[in-house]
Amino acid sequence: MMIHVFLLLSLCFSDYGFLPVASLGINYGQVGSNLPPPDKVLDLLSSLKITKAKIYDTNPQILTTFANSNVELIVTVENQMLAVVMDPQQALQWVTTHIKPYFPATKITEISVGNEVFTDDDTSLIGYLVPAMVSIHGALVQLGLDKYIHVSTPNSLAILQESFPPSAGSFKSQVSATMSQYLQFLANTGSPFWINAYPYFAYKGAPNNVSLDYVLFNKNPGMVDPYTKLHYDNMLYAQVDAVVYAMFRLGYSGIEVRVSETGWPSKGDPDETGATPANAAVYNRNLLRRQMRNEGTPLRPNTKLEVYLFALFNEDMKPGPTSERNYGLFQPDGTIAYNVGLSALSTTSSTSSSSSSASIFLTSSADKVKS
């Protein structure tokens, strides 16, 4: 059954799937009880024409399977390892064990040191972060890999004290000291600042005050930043630019901001307003169209925004509200979670499309979403 499903997907997506987009990646989480094996995942990514993925560990089965493929991988040092790899010798051992045996056959392009460390419940992790990054980078230098593999960390948008309007963007005072050290490291090594940005959370928190069309990239009046006079027609770009302004306030202007996670849940608890298959389909479809245009944000229009969708699969073992287990484009068994309307992406690059361009939908149990 699994082989049949993935063969069907491959045939469908090869005709009606994503066009290759250099700035688009996807998060490949593994907190599921019945996820397909890595070779089937690689087949799926190939059929989707996605050539960038991020994993939340250094799973040797994935690293081995993805060798000699065209998929670039971001791998992760788990949060609980930060205190260990602060030690340069331990960092060298980690890189020697988890990276060197697989590179360059497996295209590892970056090491994420931790995940959302600045906002983790374990506040001691903040003190470990920059030393761990410095040690990991030092190990890469020692092994001659630093020219090929960046070191950074994904951050929650909750690191911001202010995010609206974007020009008011600022970091919370309790993280600013370590944040300055982190930004200095990024500037020194030419590494990007990664942000996990979810307009869904803003809408869920205030559905009567936040425009659904604005967060879904649909046509809407948008907003004008009163200080810069820049016009924003979607919340994601506003969130990214708020991070840029927050860095400005700490004296850093040349660091690229990339989106390490963004997505929309197709299912949620009764109090999770907006978590529906229809909204998830619209958000991801409109975001993909933007990616196909290689858009930048209003503040940095000439720098295409690199984005990693969250996520490839629904992960049934993730804790928390129902939405946490329903961000995937696909179910764990490889079937489609909802109709993104992928055929529209191969025939139009605008947020509005003719009925014919979106008339072919892949089979799923979700409602069809009109373009």
Short mmCIF file of the C-alpha atoms (twelve columns), coordinates in Angstrom:
data_MODEL
# 
_entry.id   MODEL 
# 
loop_
_atom_site.group_PDB 
_atom_site.id 
_atom_site.type_symbol 
_atom_site.label_atom_id 
_atom_site.label_alt_id 
_atom_site.label_comp_id 
_atom_site.label_asym_id 
_atom_site.label_seq_id 
_atom_site.Cartn_x 
_atom_site.Cartn_y 
_atom_site.Cartn_z 
_atom_site.pdbx_PDB_model_num 
ATOM 1   C CA . MET A 1   0.000   0.000  0.000   1 
ATOM 2   C CA . MET A 2   2.799   2.426  0.943   1 
ATOM 3   C CA . ILE A 3   4.639   1.788  -2.337  1 
ATOM 4   C CA . HIS A 4   1.410   2.316  -4.275  1 
ATOM 5   C CA . VAL A 5   0.690   5.601  -2.485  1 
ATOM 6   C CA . PHE A 6   4.148   7.022  -3.122  1 
ATOM 7   C CA . LEU A 7   4.138   5.898  -6.760  1 
ATOM 8   C CA . LEU A 8   0.787   7.629  -7.210  1 
ATOM 9   C CA . LEU A 9   2.095   10.771 -5.554  1 
ATOM 10  C CA . SER A 10  5.187   10.746 -7.717  1 
ATOM 11  C CA . LEU A 11  3.114   10.543 -10.880 1 
ATOM 12  C CA . CYS A 12  0.695   13.239 -9.729  1 
ATOM 13  C CA . PHE A 13  3.290   15.694 -8.478  1 
ATOM 14  C CA . SER A 14  5.564   15.254 -11.471 1 
ATOM 15  C CA . ASP A 15  2.740   16.570 -13.639 1 
ATOM 16  C CA . TYR A 16  1.070   19.011 -11.279 1 
ATOM 17  C CA . GLY A 17  3.472   19.569 -8.403  1 
ATOM 18  C CA . PHE A 18  5.812   22.294 -7.216  1 
ATOM 19  C CA . LEU A 19  8.057   23.969 -9.709  1 
ATOM 20  C CA . PRO A 20  11.661  23.981 -8.473  1 
ATOM 21  C CA . VAL A 21  12.087  26.941 -6.106  1 
ATOM 22  C CA . ALA A 22  15.604  27.565 -4.823  1 
ATOM 23  C CA . SER A 23  14.403  29.463 -1.749  1 
ATOM 24  C CA . LEU A 24  11.906  26.819 -0.569  1 
ATOM 25  C CA . GLY A 25  12.593  24.030 1.902   1 
ATOM 26  C CA . ILE A 26  10.535  21.814 4.178   1 
ATOM 27  C CA . ASN A 27  10.796  20.564 7.759   1 
ATOM 28  C CA . TYR A 28  11.030  16.794 8.040   1 
ATOM 29  C CA . GLY A 29  10.010  16.027 11.618  1 
ATOM 30  C CA . GLN A 30  10.089  12.482 12.940  1 
ATOM 31  C CA . VAL A 31  7.863   12.558 16.048  1 
ATOM 32  C CA . GLY A 32  5.433   10.047 14.586  1 
ATOM 33  C CA . SER A 33  4.638   6.392  15.190  1 
ATOM 34  C CA . ASN A 34  4.194   5.285  11.597  1 
ATOM 35  C CA . LEU A 35  6.196   7.596  9.345   1 
ATOM 36  C CA . PRO A 36  7.505   6.248  6.027   1 
ATOM 37  C CA . PRO A 37  11.160  5.163  5.886   1 
ATOM 38  C CA . PRO A 38  13.733  7.706  4.695   1 
ATOM 39  C CA . ASP A 39  14.000  6.222  1.185   1 
ATOM 40  C CA . LYS A 40  10.279  6.791  0.624   1 
ATOM 41  C CA . VAL A 41  10.593  10.308 2.028   1 
ATOM 42  C CA . LEU A 42  13.403  11.013 -0.409  1 
ATOM 43  C CA . ASP A 43  11.193  9.770  -3.256  1 
ATOM 44  C CA . LEU A 44  8.437   12.092 -2.059  1 
ATOM 45  C CA . LEU A 45  10.728  15.121 -1.878  1 
ATOM 46  C CA . SER A 46  12.000  14.344 -5.368  1 
ATOM 47  C CA . SER A 47  8.451   14.136 -6.706  1 
ATOM 48  C CA . LEU A 48  7.663   17.487 -5.072  1 
ATOM 49  C CA . LYS A 49  10.852  18.948 -6.586  1 
ATOM 50  C CA . ILE A 50  11.923  20.100 -3.126  1 
ATOM 51  C CA . THR A 51  15.695  20.189 -2.743  1 
ATOM 52  C CA . LYS A 52  16.047  21.546 0.806   1 
ATOM 53  C CA . ALA A 53  14.991  19.908 4.076   1 
ATOM 54  C CA . LYS A 54  15.619  20.338 7.773   1 
ATOM 55  C CA . ILE A 55  15.699  17.579 10.366  1 
ATOM 56  C CA . TYR A 56  15.739  17.981 14.135  1 
ATOM 57  C CA . ASP A 57  18.622  15.614 14.851  1 
ATOM 58  C CA . THR A 58  21.369  13.801 12.952  1 
ATOM 59  C CA . ASN A 59  19.478  10.568 12.286  1 
ATOM 60  C CA . PRO A 60  22.124  8.329  10.658  1 
ATOM 61  C CA . GLN A 61  19.529  6.466  8.606   1 
ATOM 62  C CA . ILE A 62  18.372  9.732  7.030   1 
ATOM 63  C CA . LEU A 63  21.916  11.008 6.484   1 
ATOM 64  C CA . THR A 64  22.896  7.749  4.825   1 
ATOM 65  C CA . THR A 65  19.766  7.531  2.669   1 
ATOM 66  C CA . PHE A 66  20.067  11.135 1.450   1 
ATOM 67  C CA . ALA A 67  23.639  10.595 0.233   1 
ATOM 68  C CA . ASN A 68  24.181  11.301 -3.468  1 
ATOM 69  C CA . SER A 69  20.762  12.948 -3.744  1 
ATOM 70  C CA . ASN A 70  20.123  16.561 -4.694  1 
ATOM 71  C CA . VAL A 71  18.569  17.387 -1.305  1 
ATOM 72  C CA . GLU A 72  20.427  19.843 0.909   1 
ATOM 73  C CA . LEU A 73  20.034  19.113 4.625   1 
ATOM 74  C CA . ILE A 74  20.063  21.231 7.749   1 
ATOM 75  C CA . VAL A 75  20.767  19.054 10.781  1 
ATOM 76  C CA . THR A 76  20.358  19.824 14.475  1 
ATOM 77  C CA . VAL A 77  22.270  19.571 17.732  1 
ATOM 78  C CA . GLU A 78  19.496  18.797 20.218  1 
ATOM 79  C CA . ASN A 79  18.970  21.238 23.093  1 
ATOM 80  C CA . GLN A 80  20.068  18.719 25.705  1 
ATOM 81  C CA . MET A 81  23.489  18.494 24.025  1 
ATOM 82  C CA . LEU A 82  24.344  22.205 24.238  1 
ATOM 83  C CA . ALA A 83  26.042  21.957 27.628  1 
ATOM 84  C CA . VAL A 84  28.193  19.108 26.288  1 
ATOM 85  C CA . VAL A 85  29.314  20.655 23.001  1 
ATOM 86  C CA . MET A 86  30.299  23.909 24.717  1 
ATOM 87  C CA . ASP A 87  33.555  22.039 25.303  1 
ATOM 88  C CA . PRO A 88  35.640  22.368 22.116  1 
ATOM 89  C CA . GLN A 89  36.852  18.779 22.379  1 
ATOM 90  C CA . GLN A 90  33.309  17.482 22.765  1 
ATOM 91  C CA . ALA A 91  32.208  19.632 19.830  1 
ATOM 92  C CA . LEU A 92  35.015  18.180 17.711  1 
ATOM 93  C CA . GLN A 93  33.933  14.684 18.713  1 
ATOM 94  C CA . TRP A 94  30.313  15.508 17.842  1 
ATOM 95  C CA . VAL A 95  31.176  16.843 14.379  1 
ATOM 96  C CA . THR A 96  33.587  13.973 13.757  1 
ATOM 97  C CA . THR A 97  30.866  11.445 14.626  1 
ATOM 98  C CA . HIS A 98  27.693  13.078 13.299  1 
ATOM 99  C CA . ILE A 99  28.835  15.134 10.295  1 
ATOM 100 C CA . LYS A 100 32.192  14.095 8.857   1 
ATOM 101 C CA . PRO A 101 31.262  10.464 7.937   1 
ATOM 102 C CA . TYR A 102 28.361  11.670 5.761   1 
ATOM 103 C CA . PHE A 103 29.733  14.840 4.161   1 
ATOM 104 C CA . PRO A 104 30.052  15.638 1.264   1 
ATOM 105 C CA . ALA A 105 28.046  12.707 -0.154  1 
ATOM 106 C CA . THR A 106 25.148  13.998 1.918   1 
ATOM 107 C CA . LYS A 107 24.739  17.709 1.263   1 
ATOM 108 C CA . ILE A 108 24.753  19.015 4.834   1 
ATOM 109 C CA . THR A 109 24.650  22.803 4.498   1 
ATOM 110 C CA . GLU A 110 24.035  23.918 8.058   1 
ATOM 111 C CA . ILE A 111 24.061  22.819 11.679  1 
ATOM 112 C CA . SER A 112 21.285  24.223 13.856  1 
ATOM 113 C CA . VAL A 113 22.622  24.430 17.393  1 
ATOM 114 C CA . GLY A 114 19.491  23.861 19.450  1 
ATOM 115 C CA . ASN A 115 15.954  24.945 18.628  1 
ATOM 116 C CA . GLU A 116 14.164  28.007 20.072  1 
ATOM 117 C CA . VAL A 117 16.761  28.171 22.842  1 
ATOM 118 C CA . PHE A 118 16.064  31.801 23.811  1 
ATOM 119 C CA . THR A 119 12.462  30.937 24.727  1 
ATOM 120 C CA . ASP A 120 12.955  27.421 26.108  1 
ATOM 121 C CA . ASP A 121 11.522  26.646 29.545  1 
ATOM 122 C CA . ASP A 122 15.055  25.699 30.609  1 
ATOM 123 C CA . THR A 123 16.539  29.189 30.844  1 
ATOM 124 C CA . SER A 124 20.031  27.799 31.524  1 
ATOM 125 C CA . LEU A 125 20.261  26.882 27.844  1 
ATOM 126 C CA . ILE A 126 20.678  30.543 26.866  1 
ATOM 127 C CA . GLY A 127 24.064  30.654 28.544  1 
ATOM 128 C CA . TYR A 128 25.190  27.553 26.657  1 
ATOM 129 C CA . LEU A 129 24.078  28.681 23.208  1 
ATOM 130 C CA . VAL A 130 26.824  30.961 21.908  1 
ATOM 131 C CA . PRO A 131 29.710  28.957 23.418  1 
ATOM 132 C CA . ALA A 132 28.232  25.815 21.842  1 
ATOM 133 C CA . MET A 133 27.948  27.540 18.454  1 
ATOM 134 C CA . VAL A 134 31.519  28.823 18.696  1 
ATOM 135 C CA . SER A 135 32.782  25.333 19.567  1 
ATOM 136 C CA . ILE A 136 30.831  23.625 16.766  1 
ATOM 137 C CA . HIS A 137 32.089  26.208 14.273  1 
ATOM 138 C CA . GLY A 138 35.622  25.765 15.588  1 
ATOM 139 C CA . ALA A 139 35.339  22.018 15.015  1 
ATOM 140 C CA . LEU A 140 34.221  22.639 11.434  1 
ATOM 141 C CA . VAL A 141 37.226  24.941 10.923  1 
ATOM 142 C CA . GLN A 142 39.559  22.313 12.325  1 
ATOM 143 C CA . LEU A 143 38.154  19.704 9.928   1 
ATOM 144 C CA . GLY A 144 38.118  22.063 6.941   1 
ATOM 145 C CA . LEU A 145 34.320  22.061 6.680   1 
ATOM 146 C CA . ASP A 146 33.493  25.639 7.702   1 
ATOM 147 C CA . LYS A 147 33.439  26.854 4.100   1 
ATOM 148 C CA . TYR A 148 30.591  24.474 3.330   1 
ATOM 149 C CA . ILE A 149 28.529  24.248 6.532   1 
ATOM 150 C CA . HIS A 150 27.049  27.230 8.390   1 
ATOM 151 C CA . VAL A 151 26.168  27.288 12.088  1 
ATOM 152 C CA . SER A 152 23.076  29.055 13.414  1 
ATOM 153 C CA . THR A 153 19.926  28.389 15.469  1 
ATOM 154 C CA . PRO A 154 16.168  28.766 14.854  1 
ATOM 155 C CA . ASN A 155 14.356  31.285 17.050  1 
ATOM 156 C CA . SER A 156 10.769  31.695 18.145  1 
ATOM 157 C CA . LEU A 157 9.091   34.992 17.288  1 
ATOM 158 C CA . ALA A 158 8.513   35.273 21.053  1 
ATOM 159 C CA . ILE A 159 12.058  36.686 21.321  1 
ATOM 160 C CA . LEU A 160 10.564  40.003 20.190  1 
ATOM 161 C CA . GLN A 161 9.298   42.547 22.683  1 
ATOM 162 C CA . GLU A 162 7.619   44.502 19.895  1 
ATOM 163 C CA . SER A 163 6.757   43.373 16.381  1 
ATOM 164 C CA . PHE A 164 4.095   45.865 15.238  1 
ATOM 165 C CA . PRO A 165 4.553   47.935 13.274  1 
ATOM 166 C CA . PRO A 166 7.612   46.195 11.818  1 
ATOM 167 C CA . SER A 167 9.816   49.266 12.307  1 
ATOM 168 C CA . ALA A 168 9.170   49.013 16.069  1 
ATOM 169 C CA . GLY A 169 10.738  45.526 16.147  1 
ATOM 170 C CA . SER A 170 12.882  44.972 19.239  1 
ATOM 171 C CA . PHE A 171 14.192  42.035 21.241  1 
ATOM 172 C CA . LYS A 172 13.083  41.340 24.788  1 
ATOM 173 C CA . SER A 173 15.440  42.886 27.304  1 
ATOM 174 C CA . GLN A 174 16.067  39.571 29.060  1 
ATOM 175 C CA . VAL A 175 17.689  38.087 25.940  1 
ATOM 176 C CA . SER A 176 19.419  41.180 24.565  1 
ATOM 177 C CA . ALA A 177 22.857  40.529 26.113  1 
ATOM 178 C CA . THR A 178 23.169  37.002 24.736  1 
ATOM 179 C CA . MET A 179 21.401  38.082 21.547  1 
ATOM 180 C CA . SER A 180 24.184  40.598 20.867  1 
ATOM 181 C CA . GLN A 181 26.795  37.843 21.243  1 
ATOM 182 C CA . TYR A 182 24.756  35.607 18.950  1 
ATOM 183 C CA . LEU A 183 24.409  38.318 16.297  1 
ATOM 184 C CA . GLN A 184 28.141  39.005 16.474  1 
ATOM 185 C CA . PHE A 185 28.778  35.314 15.804  1 
ATOM 186 C CA . LEU A 186 26.438  35.370 12.795  1 
ATOM 187 C CA . ALA A 187 28.115  38.498 11.438  1 
ATOM 188 C CA . ASN A 188 31.581  37.003 11.887  1 
ATOM 189 C CA . THR A 189 30.712  33.730 10.159  1 
ATOM 190 C CA . GLY A 190 28.308  34.990 7.476   1 
ATOM 191 C CA . SER A 191 25.483  32.836 8.838   1 
ATOM 192 C CA . PRO A 192 21.762  33.668 8.657   1 
ATOM 193 C CA . PHE A 193 19.330  34.516 11.431  1 
ATOM 194 C CA . TRP A 194 16.522  31.939 11.420  1 
ATOM 195 C CA . ILE A 195 13.031  32.700 12.709  1 
ATOM 196 C CA . ASN A 196 10.059  30.395 13.292  1 
ATOM 197 C CA . ALA A 197 7.181   32.620 12.196  1 
ATOM 198 C CA . TYR A 198 3.531   31.554 12.379  1 
ATOM 199 C CA . PRO A 199 0.900   34.151 11.448  1 
ATOM 200 C CA . TYR A 200 -1.616  31.473 12.499  1 
ATOM 201 C CA . PHE A 201 -0.779  32.130 16.157  1 
ATOM 202 C CA . ALA A 202 -1.621  35.821 15.815  1 
ATOM 203 C CA . TYR A 203 -4.933  35.010 14.161  1 
ATOM 204 C CA . LYS A 204 -5.826  32.323 16.702  1 
ATOM 205 C CA . GLY A 205 -5.111  34.717 19.544  1 
ATOM 206 C CA . ALA A 206 -7.274  37.559 18.208  1 
ATOM 207 C CA . PRO A 207 -9.497  36.400 15.337  1 
ATOM 208 C CA . ASN A 208 -11.752 39.437 15.677  1 
ATOM 209 C CA . ASN A 209 -8.849  41.861 15.375  1 
ATOM 210 C CA . VAL A 210 -6.585  40.165 12.835  1 
ATOM 211 C CA . SER A 211 -7.649  39.940 9.198   1 
ATOM 212 C CA . LEU A 212 -7.757  36.356 7.974   1 
ATOM 213 C CA . ASP A 213 -6.978  37.482 4.427   1 
ATOM 214 C CA . TYR A 214 -3.910  39.352 5.713   1 
ATOM 215 C CA . VAL A 215 -2.470  36.277 7.420   1 
ATOM 216 C CA . LEU A 216 -3.374  33.944 4.521   1 
ATOM 217 C CA . PHE A 217 -1.681  36.067 1.802   1 
ATOM 218 C CA . ASN A 218 -5.074  36.666 0.185   1 
ATOM 219 C CA . LYS A 219 -5.893  39.983 -1.499  1 
ATOM 220 C CA . ASN A 220 -6.426  42.604 1.204   1 
ATOM 221 C CA . PRO A 221 -5.724  46.300 1.890   1 
ATOM 222 C CA . GLY A 222 -2.762  45.397 4.071   1 
ATOM 223 C CA . MET A 223 -1.102  47.915 6.351   1 
ATOM 224 C CA . VAL A 224 1.376   50.758 5.980   1 
ATOM 225 C CA . ASP A 225 4.131   51.120 8.544   1 
ATOM 226 C CA . PRO A 226 3.585   54.682 9.804   1 
ATOM 227 C CA . TYR A 227 7.312   55.329 10.206  1 
ATOM 228 C CA . THR A 228 8.809   53.774 7.067   1 
ATOM 229 C CA . LYS A 229 5.710   54.110 4.852   1 
ATOM 230 C CA . LEU A 230 6.360   50.563 3.607   1 
ATOM 231 C CA . HIS A 231 3.223   48.650 2.613   1 
ATOM 232 C CA . TYR A 232 2.685   45.097 3.878   1 
ATOM 233 C CA . ASP A 233 0.068   42.851 2.314   1 
ATOM 234 C CA . ASN A 234 0.765   39.839 4.567   1 
ATOM 235 C CA . MET A 235 1.779   39.221 8.162   1 
ATOM 236 C CA . LEU A 236 4.717   36.876 7.495   1 
ATOM 237 C CA . TYR A 237 6.732   39.550 5.710   1 
ATOM 238 C CA . ALA A 238 5.893   42.028 8.469   1 
ATOM 239 C CA . GLN A 239 7.155   39.563 11.085  1 
ATOM 240 C CA . VAL A 240 10.403  38.998 9.199   1 
ATOM 241 C CA . ASP A 241 11.039  42.720 8.841   1 
ATOM 242 C CA . ALA A 242 10.328  43.223 12.555  1 
ATOM 243 C CA . VAL A 243 13.270  40.880 13.221  1 
ATOM 244 C CA . VAL A 244 15.462  42.907 10.853  1 
ATOM 245 C CA . TYR A 245 14.595  46.102 12.732  1 
ATOM 246 C CA . ALA A 246 15.264  44.403 16.069  1 
ATOM 247 C CA . MET A 247 18.755  43.547 14.822  1 
ATOM 248 C CA . PHE A 248 19.206  47.144 13.650  1 
ATOM 249 C CA . ARG A 249 18.547  48.295 17.203  1 
ATOM 250 C CA . LEU A 250 21.444  46.178 18.441  1 
ATOM 251 C CA . GLY A 251 23.743  47.543 15.744  1 
ATOM 252 C CA . TYR A 252 23.571  44.759 13.136  1 
ATOM 253 C CA . SER A 253 22.345  45.540 9.635   1 
ATOM 254 C CA . GLY A 254 23.888  42.986 7.277   1 
ATOM 255 C CA . ILE A 255 22.564  39.672 8.582   1 
ATOM 256 C CA . GLU A 256 20.120  37.789 6.358   1 
ATOM 257 C CA . VAL A 257 16.850  36.676 7.963   1 
ATOM 258 C CA . ARG A 258 15.397  33.356 6.857   1 
ATOM 259 C CA . VAL A 259 12.222  31.552 7.940   1 
ATOM 260 C CA . SER A 260 13.059  28.200 9.514   1 
ATOM 261 C CA . GLU A 261 9.428   27.261 10.117  1 
ATOM 262 C CA . THR A 262 6.064   28.536 8.949   1 
ATOM 263 C CA . GLY A 263 2.809   26.751 8.271   1 
ATOM 264 C CA . TRP A 264 -0.837  26.389 9.169   1 
ATOM 265 C CA . PRO A 265 -2.579  23.510 10.976  1 
ATOM 266 C CA . SER A 266 -5.360  21.649 9.193   1 
ATOM 267 C CA . LYS A 267 -7.009  20.604 12.448  1 
ATOM 268 C CA . GLY A 268 -7.223  21.926 15.988  1 
ATOM 269 C CA . ASP A 269 -9.083  21.895 19.282  1 
ATOM 270 C CA . PRO A 270 -12.390 23.800 19.580  1 
ATOM 271 C CA . ASP A 271 -10.563 26.880 20.883  1 
ATOM 272 C CA . GLU A 272 -8.015  26.856 18.041  1 
ATOM 273 C CA . THR A 273 -9.810  29.205 15.707  1 
ATOM 274 C CA . GLY A 274 -8.871  28.944 12.052  1 
ATOM 275 C CA . ALA A 275 -7.224  25.509 12.165  1 
ATOM 276 C CA . THR A 276 -8.990  24.022 9.131   1 
ATOM 277 C CA . PRO A 277 -7.989  22.181 5.960   1 
ATOM 278 C CA . ALA A 278 -9.276  25.086 3.860   1 
ATOM 279 C CA . ASN A 279 -7.137  27.695 5.631   1 
ATOM 280 C CA . ALA A 280 -4.085  25.435 5.657   1 
ATOM 281 C CA . ALA A 281 -4.428  24.882 1.923   1 
ATOM 282 C CA . VAL A 282 -4.791  28.592 1.166   1 
ATOM 283 C CA . TYR A 283 -1.859  29.607 3.380   1 
ATOM 284 C CA . ASN A 284 0.570   27.094 1.923   1 
ATOM 285 C CA . ARG A 285 -0.594  27.551 -1.654  1 
ATOM 286 C CA . ASN A 286 -0.299  31.341 -1.504  1 
ATOM 287 C CA . LEU A 287 3.073   31.136 0.235   1 
ATOM 288 C CA . LEU A 288 4.367   28.784 -2.460  1 
ATOM 289 C CA . ARG A 289 3.235   31.189 -5.160  1 
ATOM 290 C CA . ARG A 290 5.175   33.960 -3.446  1 
ATOM 291 C CA . GLN A 291 8.223   31.693 -3.315  1 
ATOM 292 C CA . MET A 292 7.934   30.989 -7.024  1 
ATOM 293 C CA . ARG A 293 8.267   34.733 -7.612  1 
ATOM 294 C CA . ASN A 294 11.452  34.836 -5.489  1 
ATOM 295 C CA . GLU A 295 10.002  37.685 -3.489  1 
ATOM 296 C CA . GLY A 296 11.749  39.671 -0.818  1 
ATOM 297 C CA . THR A 297 10.094  41.578 1.998   1 
ATOM 298 C CA . PRO A 298 9.166   45.265 1.682   1 
ATOM 299 C CA . LEU A 299 12.290  46.218 3.646   1 
ATOM 300 C CA . ARG A 300 14.584  43.944 1.618   1 
ATOM 301 C CA . PRO A 301 12.796  43.566 -1.730  1 
ATOM 302 C CA . ASN A 302 15.905  42.471 -3.626  1 
ATOM 303 C CA . THR A 303 16.787  39.617 -1.257  1 
ATOM 304 C CA . LYS A 304 14.627  36.571 -1.879  1 
ATOM 305 C CA . LEU A 305 13.190  35.259 1.370   1 
ATOM 306 C CA . GLU A 306 14.242  31.694 2.112   1 
ATOM 307 C CA . VAL A 307 11.399  29.753 3.749   1 
ATOM 308 C CA . TYR A 308 11.075  26.247 5.173   1 
ATOM 309 C CA . LEU A 309 7.498   24.970 5.345   1 
ATOM 310 C CA . PHE A 310 6.334   23.218 8.475   1 
ATOM 311 C CA . ALA A 311 5.862   20.419 7.907   1 
ATOM 312 C CA . LEU A 312 6.159   17.449 5.586   1 
ATOM 313 C CA . PHE A 313 4.116   15.071 7.781   1 
ATOM 314 C CA . ASN A 314 1.528   15.171 10.521  1 
ATOM 315 C CA . GLU A 315 3.346   13.825 13.573  1 
ATOM 316 C CA . ASP A 316 0.992   11.887 15.846  1 
ATOM 317 C CA . MET A 317 3.344   11.675 18.829  1 
ATOM 318 C CA . LYS A 318 3.861   15.410 19.326  1 
ATOM 319 C CA . PRO A 319 2.547   16.721 22.659  1 
ATOM 320 C CA . GLY A 320 0.345   19.758 23.112  1 
ATOM 321 C CA . PRO A 321 -2.921  20.855 21.464  1 
ATOM 322 C CA . THR A 322 -4.381  19.022 18.470  1 
ATOM 323 C CA . SER A 323 -2.927  21.576 16.045  1 
ATOM 324 C CA . GLU A 324 0.619   20.477 16.953  1 
ATOM 325 C CA . ARG A 325 -0.050  17.095 15.321  1 
ATOM 326 C CA . ASN A 326 -1.656  18.529 12.200  1 
ATOM 327 C CA . TYR A 327 0.756   20.842 10.382  1 
ATOM 328 C CA . GLY A 328 1.772   18.282 7.767   1 
ATOM 329 C CA . LEU A 329 1.095   18.354 4.054   1 
ATOM 330 C CA . PHE A 330 0.901   14.562 4.333   1 
ATOM 331 C CA . GLN A 331 -0.408  11.989 6.761   1 
ATOM 332 C CA . PRO A 332 2.160   9.590  8.268   1 
ATOM 333 C CA . ASP A 333 1.087   6.856  5.836   1 
ATOM 334 C CA . GLY A 334 1.939   9.094  2.890   1 
ATOM 335 C CA . THR A 335 -1.593  10.115 1.926   1 
ATOM 336 C CA . ILE A 336 -2.351  13.798 1.411   1 
ATOM 337 C CA . ALA A 337 -3.623  15.633 4.501   1 
ATOM 338 C CA . TYR A 338 -5.604  18.186 2.478   1 
ATOM 339 C CA . ASN A 339 -5.859  19.629 -1.023  1 
ATOM 340 C CA . VAL A 340 -3.282  22.347 -1.488  1 
ATOM 341 C CA . GLY A 341 -4.370  22.701 -5.117  1 
ATOM 342 C CA . LEU A 342 -0.850  22.140 -6.335  1 
ATOM 343 C CA . SER A 343 -1.776  22.194 -9.998  1 
ATOM 344 C CA . ALA A 344 -2.404  25.913 -9.713  1 
ATOM 345 C CA . LEU A 345 1.230   26.440 -8.833  1 
ATOM 346 C CA . SER A 346 2.470   25.056 -12.117 1 
ATOM 347 C CA . THR A 347 0.333   27.364 -14.221 1 
ATOM 348 C CA . THR A 348 0.164   30.686 -12.376 1 
ATOM 349 C CA . SER A 349 2.380   32.829 -10.221 1 
ATOM 350 C CA . SER A 350 -0.227  35.255 -8.940  1 
ATOM 351 C CA . THR A 351 -2.420  35.014 -5.877  1 
ATOM 352 C CA . SER A 352 -5.489  34.964 -8.096  1 
ATOM 353 C CA . SER A 353 -5.981  32.142 -10.567 1 
ATOM 354 C CA . SER A 354 -8.535  31.107 -13.128 1 
ATOM 355 C CA . SER A 355 -10.868 28.235 -12.374 1 
ATOM 356 C CA . SER A 356 -9.134  26.120 -14.989 1 
ATOM 357 C CA . SER A 357 -5.690  26.531 -13.449 1 
ATOM 358 C CA . ALA A 358 -6.856  25.154 -10.106 1 
ATOM 359 C CA . SER A 359 -9.290  22.568 -11.380 1 
ATOM 360 C CA . ILE A 360 -7.090  19.520 -10.819 1 
ATOM 361 C CA . PHE A 361 -6.901  18.435 -7.188  1 
ATOM 362 C CA . LEU A 362 -5.159  15.449 -5.719  1 
ATOM 363 C CA . THR A 363 -7.486  13.078 -3.935  1 
ATOM 364 C CA . SER A 364 -7.907  13.553 -0.203  1 
ATOM 365 C CA . SER A 365 -10.617 13.790 2.392   1 
ATOM 366 C CA . ALA A 366 -10.283 17.560 2.678   1 
ATOM 367 C CA . ASP A 367 -12.684 20.062 1.185   1 
ATOM 368 C CA . LYS A 368 -11.675 21.612 -2.108  1 
ATOM 369 C CA . VAL A 369 -10.410 25.144 -1.815  1 
ATOM 370 C CA . LYS A 370 -11.473 27.572 -4.473  1 
ATOM 371 C CA . SER A 371 -8.807  29.773 -5.995  1 
# 
